[in-house]
Amino acid sequence: MMPSNVPGEDHQALKLRRLGIDTYSDPVMYMRAIRLAGAVLELASAAGTGLGAAMAASALDDGRAWRKFQAEGDSQCNTH
């Protein structure tokens, strides 16, 4: 789990805020993002039918999504 610099900060909320999703003001947006990411995973055959949202939430929870996002940004910066 990622450490929080804010006392009492929920780790999930901290991860989401780093991605620009403010769970305090719009938890509905978080659920929409998870459902959308899940649908993309299912359409790409990366997840079985009905399993995409759980896979997306898992990737966010364990930090894989954030690491992938950072790696993509780094690779784009290094190609110019």
C-alpha positions as CSV (number, residue, x, y, z in Angstrom):
1,M,0.0,0.0,0.0
2,M,1.1,3.5,-0.7
3,P,1.9,5.6,2.4
4,S,-0.3,8.7,3.0
5,N,1.1,12.0,4.0
6,V,-2.3,13.2,5.1
7,P,-3.3,11.9,8.6
8,G,-6.4,9.7,8.3
9,E,-6.3,9.8,4.4
10,D,-7.9,6.7,2.9
11,H,-5.4,5.0,0.6
12,Q,-8.0,4.4,-2.1
13,A,-9.0,8.0,-2.1
14,L,-5.3,9.1,-2.2
15,K,-4.7,6.9,-5.3
16,L,-7.8,8.3,-7.0
17,R,-6.8,11.9,-6.2
18,R,-3.5,11.3,-7.9
19,L,-5.4,10.3,-11.0
20,G,-7.5,13.4,-10.7
21,I,-10.6,11.8,-9.3
22,D,-11.9,13.5,-6.2
23,T,-13.8,10.8,-4.3
24,Y,-15.0,13.3,-1.7
25,S,-16.9,15.5,-4.1
26,D,-17.9,12.9,-6.7
27,P,-17.8,9.2,-5.8
28,V,-20.2,8.6,-8.7
29,M,-17.3,9.6,-11.1
30,Y,-15.1,6.9,-9.5
31,M,-17.7,4.2,-10.2
32,R,-18.2,5.4,-13.7
33,A,-14.5,5.3,-14.4
34,I,-14.2,1.8,-13.0
35,R,-17.2,0.6,-15.1
36,L,-15.8,2.2,-18.2
37,A,-12.3,0.8,-17.7
38,G,-14.0,-2.6,-17.0
39,A,-15.9,-2.4,-20.3
40,V,-12.7,-1.6,-22.2
41,L,-11.0,-4.6,-20.6
42,E,-13.9,-6.8,-21.6
43,L,-14.0,-5.5,-25.1
44,A,-10.3,-6.0,-25.5
45,S,-10.7,-9.6,-24.2
46,A,-8.4,-8.9,-21.4
47,A,-11.1,-9.8,-18.9
48,G,-14.0,-12.2,-19.0
49,T,-17.6,-11.0,-19.4
50,G,-18.7,-9.3,-16.2
51,L,-15.2,-9.3,-14.7
52,G,-13.7,-6.1,-16.1
53,A,-14.8,-3.7,-13.4
54,A,-13.3,-6.0,-10.7
55,M,-10.1,-6.2,-12.7
56,A,-9.9,-2.4,-13.1
57,A,-10.6,-1.8,-9.4
58,S,-7.9,-4.3,-8.5
59,A,-5.3,-2.7,-10.8
60,L,-6.1,0.7,-9.2
61,D,-6.0,-0.7,-5.6
62,D,-2.6,-2.5,-5.9
63,G,-0.9,0.3,-7.8
64,R,-0.6,-1.4,-11.2
65,A,-2.7,1.2,-13.0
66,W,-0.6,4.1,-11.5
67,R,2.7,2.4,-12.4
68,K,1.5,1.7,-16.0
69,F,0.3,5.4,-16.3
70,Q,3.7,6.6,-15.2
71,A,5.6,4.2,-17.5
72,E,3.6,5.3,-20.5
73,G,4.3,8.9,-19.7
74,D,8.0,8.2,-19.2
75,S,8.2,6.3,-22.5
76,Q,6.6,9.1,-24.4
77,C,9.0,11.7,-22.9
78,N,12.0,9.5,-23.9
79,T,11.0,9.1,-27.5
80,H,11.3,12.8,-28.6
